[in-house]
Amino acid sequence: MPRRRALAFWFMLFLSVVCAQFATAPTRAANTHYPTRLTAITRNVDPPAAEDIAFSNYNIHFLLRALGMAFMFYDSIDTKTSLPSDLRGLRPILEAADKLRREGKDDKAIATYRTVTSGMEINMPKLARSYFGQGLICAKIPEQRKKATEFLRHAVYYITDNSDLHLALALNYCFQLEWNNALMSARRAVLLKPDDANARYWLGWIYFHGVQDNAAAMSHLQEALRLKPADEEALHELAVVSVYRGQYANAVTLLQRVIRLRPDYAEAYWFLGIAYLKMGDRPQSQQVLRTLQRIDKDLGREFAARM
């Protein structure tokens, strides 16, 4: 089975560039291609991981997609979820602050979250809700991710039963390359909400890209698909894991499902072509090449060089 190189160097080299793309612009759809400027920057990057499987800027591509998905997840989180009865008076404040946060009005949102306590009052369960919201804001700003960790860790100490909070902390750890902490937090999220396809997906993602335990990654991604059968991202991620594990026939089946959902997904065609090459099916790989040359000329040229 091909071994992948450690991804930490590429994360450190490009994470700030990638994060800046998201911190200064509206959140992108999770599946959009990387920006032209970033593509130009990474054009000369050596092929990551197993050179005969991944395309040259795959690490940057999956990181961009992950950031977009993480940011959309942060925006979806409701800080008033699972409010205990003695804190229900905070609901209007948290609703208002969450709305401001989703609108990108960070300063106003933070100021609103801070009004959960008044004067010199020290009420840690109340403050935990404030820290929760402030942590979600800081997690989207590259320079404030350590502060986000502090906020979210304080929050999970008092809000122990909120799966989304634990998962947000896990993702914040991911983008700081703290993979073991990310794994523990994601496991906790799944333990709290075992039927949450999103938590299962991210746990599988962490096992694959961070911990590099492909067997565990496959197990959790399969569970994510059982819970949400039409999840394009889980299908694609599971297919890529299958390629890396040498399960090419399984990868082909999964990638064909991805392509039926999204016929222009160039990255899916890439890994489909690689799977066919590994299986020795040159006619099918030639067909994939023609498709790539039509929908993504860069990947088409690179795939042609692999044949």
N, C-alpha and C positions, 0 to 999 in steps of 0.2 A: 504493500500500500504506500503510495507516495507520501512523503513527509512534507509538511509546510514549514517554511521559515517562520521564526517568531515575528509577530507583526508590530512589536513595540516601536521599533525604529521608525517605521512609516507613519505610525500614529503620531509620534512625537514630531516628526518632520512636517507633517501636513495638517495636524489637527487644528492648530491655530488659524491656518488659512481657511480651512473648511468651516470652522465655527464662525469666523468673521462673515462668511457668506450668509449664514443664517441669522447672526446677531444684528446685522444691519439691513436686513430685507425681510419682507413677509415670509412666513413659513412656507416652504415649498411642498408640493405634493410628494409623497414618499417615493414615488417611482420615477421622478423626472431625472433626466440625464444631468451629469455634473456640468457646472457652468463652463463657458468657453474659456475663461481666463484660467480656471483651475486645470482644465484639460491641457492647455498650453504648458502650464507649469510642470505637469506630470508626464509630459510626452516622452522624456528621456529616462524615466524611472525604469530600473531593471525589473523584469518579471518577478512578482512576489511568489511566495510559496513554492509549489512544485511547478517548475517552468513549463512543463508539458501539459499543464491543466489550466491554470489561470491566465487571463490576458494581462497585459503589462501594467495597467493601472487598476486592477481589480480591487486592491485594498482601499484605494481612494473612493472607488465607486460604491463599495458596500458601506464605507463609513459615511458618505454623503446620504445614502438611503437611510441608514440607521439614525443619523441625526434628524432628518426630516420626520421620521416616524416617532422618534422620542419626543420631539418638540410638539407634535400633534397630540401625543399621549399626555404630556404635561398640561396642554391646554384643555384636554377633556376632563381633567381631574376636578372633582368637587370637594372642596375642603370641609364642607359641612356634613359629609357622609358619616354615618355612625356617631352622630352627636349624642352624648348621654343626656338624660332628661334634665340634669342640672345646668347644662350648657345650651339649651335650646334657645335661650334669649340671644345667643350670638348669631343665629341663622341670618337675620337681615344684614348684619355687618359682613359676614362671610360671603353671602350672595353678591353684595355690592362689590366687595374686593375681588372676588373671582371674575366678575364681569369686567372690571377694569383691567385685570391681569390678561384676560383673553383678548382685550382690545389693544394690548400693548402699551397701556398707560401705567408703566411700572411705578413711577414715583407716587402717583395717586393711589395705586393699589397697595403699595407698601404702607403708605400713611393710613389707609383704611384698615389694613390688617392690624396695625399697631393700636387701633382704638378698641380692641377687644378687652383691654384692661384700662383702667383710669387711674390717674394720679400715681400714688406710690403702691398701688395694689400689686401684690405678687401672687398670682394664681397660675401655677404651672400648667394645669390642664387647659386653661384659657390661652396662655402663652404658646402652648404647643400648636394650637390651631393657627395662631399668627405665624409661628415659625414654619409651619407646613406651607402656607401660601408664599411667604417670603423665599423659602427654599426653592419653590418651583420657579420663581422669577429668576433667582440667581443661577439656577441650573442651566438657563439658556444663554448666559453671558460667560464666555470663556474665562475672563479674568476673575470671575466670582464663583467658580465651581467649588473651591475649598470652603468658601463661606456657605454655599448651598449645602455642602456636606454637614457643616456644623448645625445649620438650621434643621435639616431633615433628621439628623441623628437625635437632636433634642426632641423633635416631634415624635419619633418612633418610640422614645422612652415612655411617653405618656399616652400615645395613641397606638396601642399594641395590636389592634385588631383590624387595621386598615391595609388591605392588600396593595392598593394603589400607592400608598405612601411608601411602603417597603420597596415596591418596584421602581418608583421614582428615585429612591436612594440608590438602588442597584444600577440604574442607568447612569446616574451621576458618577458613580464609582467607575463605570466602564470608560467614560470619556476622560478619566484621569488615570487609566490603565491599572486601577486597583482591582484586579480580576478576582482575587480571593474574596475580598469584601463584597464585590458585585455578586459573586456566586452565592454567598451566604444570604444576602438580602433578597435575591431573586428566589432562592429556595424558600425563604420565609413567606414571600408573596404567594408562591404556589401552595404552600402548606395551609395558608389562610383561605385560599380560594382555588382549590384544585381543579375546578371546572372552568377556570378563566383561560380561554384560548390565548389571550394576549400575554398573560404571565408565562404560560407554557412556551410560547414562541420565544420570548426574550430569554428564558432560562436556557433553551436550546441554543439560541444565538450566542450566549455567553460561553457555553460549553464548547461550541465550535470555534468561534473567533478568538476567545480569550484563553480559556483553559486548554483548548485543543484536545478535548476528549470527544472524539467523533461518535463513539458508540452511545454515550450519554446524550449528546446533541440529537442524534437520530431518534432516540426514545422519546424525548420531550417534544420534538417537532412532529412526530407521528401522533402524539397525544393532542397537540394543538390542532392538527388536521382532523382528528376524530371529533373534536369539539366544534370545529368550524371548517367543514369540508371544502368550501370554496375559497379559502384564504390563499390568495395568490402568493403572498410573501412566504408563508409557511411551506407551500408547495415548492416554490423555487429554492428556498433554503435547504429543505430536505433533499431536493434533487442534487444540489451542489455537494452536500455531505455524502450522498450516495456515490457521486463521482469520485470523491476523495477516498472513499472506502473501497473502491473498485467494484461497486455494485452497478454496473453500467446499464444493464437491462432495466433495472428499477428506476434509474435516473432518466432513461429515455421515456418511460411511461409517465413519470411525474412531469417532465419538461413538456411533453406533448399536452398534458392537461393545462400547464401554465400558458402555453402558446394559444390554446383554444380560448382561454380567458383574455389574453392580451396578445394579439397576433403580431404586434410590432416590438415585442420585448427582445431587443438585440442580445442582451446578456443571456437570456434563456436559450436563444439559438446557438450562442457560442458554446455553452456547456453541452447542448444537445449534439453539436458537431464533434466536440471532444469525445463524448461517450461513443458516438458512432466510430470514430477513428480508433478508439481503444478496443472496440469490438471487431475491428477489421472490416467494417462495412463502408467501403469507399464510395459507392454510388450515393448512399444516403448523406455522407459527409459532403459530397460535391453539391448535393441539392441544398444543404444548409449553407454552404459557401455562397451560392448564388443569392440566397435570401439575404445573407449578411451584406453582400456587396450592394444590394438594393437599399437596405434600411439603415445601415451604419457602415460607411465606407472605411473608417479607421479599423473597426473590428474585422471587416471583410479582408483588408490587406493583411492584418496580422494572422488571421486564420489561414489565409492562403499560404503564408510562410510556414505554417506548422504542418501542412499536408505533404 
